[in-house]
Amino acid sequence: MREEESSRFLLPFRVTMLSINRWVALGFLAFSSGYGYLAFTYRILPFERFLAMKPNTLPIGLAVAGMVCSIALLLVPEEQSSGSGEENKVLGSDHKYLESPENYEWGKGAGLLILAVIYALSLRQAGFLISTSVFLIFGGLMLGERKFWILVPVSCFASFLVWYLVDEVLTIFMRPWPMIIYQ
């Protein structure tokens, strides 16, 4: 009797509740809207006014792309199961994680956060190339990659490519080597 009353009371809330994907899309829409507003109202310097790529061009594009993607996720209808049987029940990829918190991999998440903090603190001392390569290698190891002959060259090449694009193409100086070399 008590379960019937509670299910009867919660029925309107179940109909109006959003799935986790829609909540994330709604949050991403709010974030992208705020980011777009800040990027659009960013004051550019007088000499930047006539540049082809202004400092706020890419952030505005990212904000618009984020808003378009999140609106698309909000407008796409959710798949409903037609039958009431257990075999017709459609489970989302996030359903098993939402059932209980012990399904999360908390150790990997905390380890990656700690690794990111160490990476941010070591950028100035170790230089971009070394600290980024080490971060990518240890991050890959934490996530389960065991092919060192692939992981090490790809990490080093990716960090060099990012450094080259930022430093040489965009002409934004990033210290590639450890600080001791520059003293």
C-alpha positions as CSV (number, residue, x, y, z in Angstrom):
1,M,0.0,0.0,0.0
2,R,2.8,2.4,0.9
3,E,4.6,1.8,-2.4
4,E,1.5,2.5,-4.4
5,E,1.0,5.8,-2.7
6,S,4.6,6.8,-3.2
7,S,4.6,5.8,-6.9
8,R,1.3,7.6,-7.4
9,F,2.8,10.7,-5.8
10,L,6.0,10.5,-7.8
11,L,4.3,9.8,-11.2
12,P,4.1,13.4,-12.4
13,F,7.8,13.9,-11.4
14,R,8.9,10.9,-13.4
15,V,7.3,12.2,-16.5
16,T,8.9,15.6,-16.2
17,M,12.3,14.5,-15.1
18,L,15.1,14.8,-17.6
19,S,17.6,12.0,-18.3
20,I,21.2,12.5,-17.3
21,N,22.1,13.3,-20.9
22,R,19.6,16.1,-21.1
23,W,20.8,17.5,-17.7
24,V,24.4,17.6,-19.0
25,A,23.2,19.2,-22.3
26,L,21.3,21.8,-20.3
27,G,24.4,22.6,-18.2
28,F,26.6,22.7,-21.3
29,L,24.2,25.1,-22.9
30,A,24.4,27.4,-19.9
31,F,28.2,27.2,-19.8
32,S,28.5,27.8,-23.6
33,S,26.1,30.8,-23.4
34,G,28.1,32.4,-20.6
35,Y,31.4,31.6,-22.4
36,G,30.0,33.1,-25.6
37,Y,28.8,36.3,-23.8
38,L,32.2,36.7,-22.2
39,A,34.0,36.1,-25.5
40,F,31.7,38.5,-27.4
41,T,32.1,41.3,-24.8
42,Y,35.9,40.9,-24.6
43,R,37.6,44.2,-25.3
44,I,40.1,44.0,-28.0
45,L,43.0,46.4,-28.4
46,P,42.9,49.1,-31.1
47,F,45.6,47.3,-33.3
48,E,43.7,44.0,-33.1
49,R,40.5,45.5,-34.5
50,F,41.5,44.8,-38.2
51,L,43.2,41.4,-37.7
52,A,41.8,38.5,-39.6
53,M,41.9,36.3,-36.4
54,K,41.0,38.4,-33.3
55,P,41.7,37.1,-29.8
56,N,38.0,36.3,-29.4
57,T,37.3,34.7,-32.7
58,L,37.9,31.1,-31.7
59,P,36.2,31.4,-28.3
60,I,33.1,32.8,-30.1
61,G,33.2,29.9,-32.5
62,L,33.6,27.4,-29.7
63,A,30.7,28.9,-27.8
64,V,28.4,28.8,-30.9
65,A,29.4,25.2,-31.6
66,G,28.7,24.2,-27.9
67,M,25.3,25.9,-28.0
68,V,24.4,24.2,-31.3
69,C,25.4,20.7,-30.0
70,S,23.7,21.1,-26.7
71,I,20.4,22.4,-28.3
72,A,20.6,19.4,-30.7
73,L,20.9,17.0,-27.7
74,L,18.0,18.7,-26.0
75,L,15.7,18.5,-29.1
76,V,16.4,15.0,-30.2
77,P,13.7,12.7,-28.9
78,E,14.7,10.0,-26.4
79,E,14.3,6.3,-27.3
80,Q,11.5,4.7,-25.4
81,S,11.0,1.0,-25.0
82,S,7.7,-0.2,-26.5
83,G,7.2,-3.2,-24.3
84,S,7.1,-3.7,-20.6
85,G,9.2,-6.8,-20.6
86,E,12.8,-7.0,-19.3
87,E,14.1,-7.9,-22.8
88,N,12.8,-4.7,-24.3
89,K,14.3,-2.4,-21.7
90,V,16.7,0.1,-23.3
91,L,19.6,0.9,-21.0
92,G,21.7,4.0,-21.7
93,S,25.5,3.8,-21.5
94,D,25.3,5.7,-18.2
95,H,22.6,3.7,-16.6
96,K,24.9,1.2,-14.8
97,Y,27.0,4.1,-13.4
98,L,23.9,5.9,-12.1
99,E,22.6,2.9,-10.2
100,S,25.4,2.9,-7.7
101,P,28.5,5.0,-7.0
102,E,30.7,1.9,-6.6
103,N,30.6,1.4,-10.4
104,Y,32.6,4.5,-10.9
105,E,36.4,4.2,-11.2
106,W,37.2,6.7,-8.4
107,G,40.9,5.8,-8.2
108,K,41.5,6.6,-11.9
109,G,39.7,9.9,-11.7
110,A,41.5,11.0,-8.5
111,G,44.8,9.9,-10.0
112,L,44.3,11.9,-13.2
113,L,43.3,15.0,-11.2
114,I,46.5,14.6,-9.0
115,L,48.5,14.1,-12.2
116,A,47.0,17.2,-13.8
117,V,48.0,19.3,-10.7
118,I,51.5,17.9,-10.8
119,Y,51.7,18.7,-14.5
120,A,50.5,22.3,-14.0
121,L,53.1,22.8,-11.3
122,S,55.9,21.3,-13.3
123,L,55.4,23.2,-16.5
124,R,57.7,26.1,-15.6
125,Q,60.5,24.1,-14.0
126,A,60.6,21.1,-16.5
127,G,59.5,22.9,-19.6
128,F,56.6,22.2,-21.9
129,L,58.0,19.4,-23.9
130,I,59.2,17.2,-21.0
131,S,56.3,17.9,-18.7
132,T,53.7,17.3,-21.4
133,S,55.3,14.2,-22.6
134,V,55.6,12.8,-19.1
135,F,51.9,13.8,-18.3
136,L,50.7,12.0,-21.5
137,I,52.7,8.9,-20.8
138,F,51.6,8.6,-17.2
139,G,48.0,9.5,-18.1
140,G,48.0,6.7,-20.7
141,L,49.4,4.3,-18.2
142,M,46.8,5.2,-15.6
143,L,44.0,4.6,-18.2
144,G,45.3,1.2,-19.1
145,E,47.6,1.6,-22.1
146,R,50.4,-1.0,-21.9
147,K,52.0,-0.6,-25.4
148,F,55.0,1.5,-24.5
149,W,56.4,1.3,-28.0
150,I,53.3,3.2,-29.2
151,L,52.6,5.3,-26.1
152,V,56.0,7.0,-25.7
153,P,56.5,8.1,-29.4
154,V,52.9,9.3,-29.7
155,S,53.1,11.3,-26.5
156,C,56.4,12.9,-27.4
157,F,55.2,13.7,-31.0
158,A,51.9,15.1,-29.7
159,S,53.7,17.4,-27.2
160,F,56.2,18.6,-29.9
161,L,53.4,19.2,-32.4
162,V,51.4,21.3,-29.9
163,W,54.5,23.2,-28.9
164,Y,55.4,23.9,-32.6
165,L,51.9,25.1,-33.5
166,V,51.7,27.4,-30.5
167,D,55.2,28.7,-30.5
168,E,56.1,28.8,-34.2
169,V,52.7,29.1,-36.0
170,L,50.8,31.3,-33.5
171,T,54.0,33.0,-32.3
172,I,53.1,32.6,-28.6
173,F,56.3,31.9,-26.8
174,M,56.3,28.7,-24.6
175,R,59.4,27.6,-22.9
176,P,60.1,24.1,-24.4
177,W,63.0,23.1,-22.2
178,P,63.7,23.1,-18.5
179,M,64.3,26.5,-16.8
180,I,67.9,25.6,-15.9
181,I,68.8,25.9,-19.6
182,Y,67.6,29.5,-19.8
183,Q,69.5,30.7,-16.8
